[in-house]
Each structure stands twice: as C-alpha cells, then as structure tokens.
Amino acid sequence: MHIGFLTPEYPHSRSGPAAGLGTSIKNMVTALVENEVKVSIFIFDQQEDHIFTENGIKFHFIKHRSFKLFGWYLHRKFLQNYLNKYIAVDKIDAIEAPDWTGITAFMKLCCPLVIRMNGSDAYFCKLENRKQKQKNFWFEKLALQGADHLLSVSKFTAEETQKIFQLKKEIKVIPNSIDVKRFQPLQEKMQEGSILYFGSMIRKKGVLELPAIFNRVIEEFPTARFLFAGKDVPDNRTGRSTKELITENFSPEAAEKVEWLGSLPYEAILDEIAKARVVVLPSFAEALPMTWIEAMAMEKALITSDIGWAKEVMIEGKTGFMVNPKDHEAYSEKVVTLLKDPELTEQFGKAARERVLKKFSTEVVVKENIRFYEGVVSSQRMEHG
C-alpha cells in the first residue's frame, strides 16, 4: 500500500516552519513506514523544487508558482497534474490532504482522495465568531464535497464541519497521535508553585483570560510563579502585541511573578513542561489540541477549557480539570487546588499519561489509520474490478 500526503507544511530542515498539522503528519508517516506502508509527501509552496528519499519517505518539495490571472484555480490544477503524474509513476493508492483553505477544490485525482479535518478556516471562524472570506468558504466546501472519504481528528470537529458545510458523507474519526517515547514524565525536574502556559500567544488560545485568573491565584498562593512559553502573535482584533494585552492586565503583585520565555526550541519546551507543577491551556478554538496531549503524556496535571473537543481529550476530575476560561474565579480555584495538593497533581498526571497511552499513542493510532486506508484501497480495487 502506498499513501501520498499533500500538505503546506512538514517539519524538515529544508522546509519552512511547521505547526501542529505538519507535526501530526510526521508522527503518522513515520509510524506508517515502520509498519511497511510506502509513503510520499508532497509539500507545496516551497522555495525550490526538490525530490529525494529519506528514512523510507519520498519527499516532493514543490516550488510556489505565480499566475497572473485565476491563480487560485491554476495553482490547484498545477498541483493536480503534478500529483497525477506521480500517482501513475509510483503507483500511489490514495492521497490525503487537509481541509484548511480547500487546497483540493477543482482537483480530479487518479486515485481516492481523503481529506482529514484538522479544522478548516470556516470551522475556526465559527468558534471565534469571526467573519470568513466567502472565497475561502467556497473552496473548502468544494474540496470536502469532492473528497472520496472524510476523516476528522475529533468527533466535535466532524459534527461542526458537517453542520457548517451541510455535508451528507460519513466522517470517520481518528485522532492525531504523539510519540509517547519522546514525551516522557520527568518528575525530578518539577518546581513547586510553577504554572506554565505554552503555545502561541494568540486570542483564540484563551491567553487574554490568564491575567484575571493569575491575579486571583497570587492572592491565595503568593509563592506561585507564572511562565509563558511561546511566540507573541499580533492580536487579530486590535493589531497590538498579544503579550502587551496580557501584561497590562496583571495586578502589580502578579506581574512580579511572571516570566516570559519567548519562542523556544522544542527540547527546551519539553524541559519547561517537566518543571511545571500545573499546566494551564484555556483554549477557545481547537480541533484536537496537541499541546494538551503532549503535557498529558508527560504526566502533567492540566486545567483546560471545557468546550466541545475537550471531553474527547480530558476526563474531568481524573486527568485534570475542565473549566470555562471566562469563569476566572472557578478557574483560579482549580489552579490553587492543584498547587496546594501535590498528591492530587501526581494522581491526575499518572491518569493523564495512561489515557494518552490508550487513546493517542502513535502505536495505537497508526493501526486505526492502516485499517482505514486498507478499506479505502480495497473498495477502490473492487470498484475497478
């Protein structure tokens, strides 16, 4: 079986920066190759054209092309023709693409097309109450309607996307996975009273709620420290630095206890997670938050938001707490509870890792993906005799 992945990002020294989408693809394809599935990666919008094989994966770096007119159409048709060439040459059995911005709209591929929902632009616009460009909605709807099979990383994302685009097709739910050998508990590094937020400093991640929460925490637990690790992103409503918006809302007492770590290399992030007594991730908009799962795998007690997808990741009162981030008093109470009760944080952390091992480890999830793709390929072969 040979599966191709079309993506705008992938973590590799030759490509541009990659976020959660690229990381989740890398986790999956590495495991697929270990299970003797052939894999090709097609990374578009790159600086140069380049084809090479590395660690059993065939990479296609596809240079960005500019078109004077109808670029949105011609770009997709160029990618379609490129894919069809290698579908024939390398005997690729299926192509997987993301739902974001509907890159496969107008494409007609010579093998089954699978779209995996990690959250479309329309999906995030709905969660954040933002207006979406009509063009983007149209592209995403056409792409989803044109796919032969649909996957989603969470049931919540599947149901919301189905409503937004009025889709009639069945959507199979398979979560993203993480390498549980890489995300290991390191309890000896833990620092008392330390609270960590890690990830992009952006409104949709709930970071603007944290000052009001921390101001209350410091009143109850004066020795607490608040650490922020992640890139500062300009706020989409005000145009200002999100870090500035956060900073100006701390009380003088809380401000003295805040440390800004900035954007860190991945290994340094893992070190900061290991040090944290409590991890707070109060996001308002996710499909399946990898940061939550990474922290859980490292046996961290989490306090997250309580929206939709949260119940597919967390178990309230067992792996941590789920709270509405707008309820600052309730959220701060949960933080203080965990800071004051090391036994409870340890209990939550162990239950969190256990849940990741059973539901989100690559070893478990890769088997679900292989079964799914075997079904896609066998049904295609039956249709064509």
QUIQUI-V253356 format. One line per field, one symbol per residue. ss: DSSP state (2 for helix, 1 for strand, 0 for the rest). psi: psi as a letter, one per 20 degrees, with the letter a starting at -180 (. if undefined). burial: 1 if it has 9 or more other C-alpha atoms within 8 Angstrom, else 0. A space follows every 50 residues. Layout:
ss = ???
psi = ???
burial = ???
//
This chain:
ss = 01111110000000000002222222222222220001111111110001 11110011111110000000222222222222222222200001111102 22000000000111111000222222220000022222222222220011 11002222222222200000111000010000000022200001111100 10222022222222222222000011111001010000001222222000 02222001111100022222222220011110000000022222222000 11110000022220010001110000022222222222220222222222 22222222201222222222222222222222200
psi = popqppqiqpoqhiraqqbhggghgggghghgghkkpqpppoorkrhrpp prppkjpopoooqpqppgqlhhghghhghghgghghgggjlphqppqrhp jlhjpiqoqjrqppppojorghghgghjlqpqphggggghgggghiqhqp qqiqgggggghgggjlqiqqopoorrrqoihhnqpmhiipppjppppqrq nqgijjhiihghghhhghhhmijqqppporpppppihiirphgghggijq qhghhhjppoiapqqghhghghghhpgpppnlqiorgoohhghghghjlq pqoarkpehhiigqopjgibqpqohinhggghghggghhinhgghggggg hggggghhhjqhhghhhggggghhggghhghghk.
burial = 01111110111000110100111111111011100011111111110010 00000011111111000000100111100100110111000111111111 11111100101111111111111111110001000110111111001011 11111111011100000000101111111100110000010011111101 11111111111111111100100111111111111000001110111001 00111011001101000011011111111111111111010111111111 11111100111111110111111110010011111101100000111111 11111110011101110111001101100100000
//
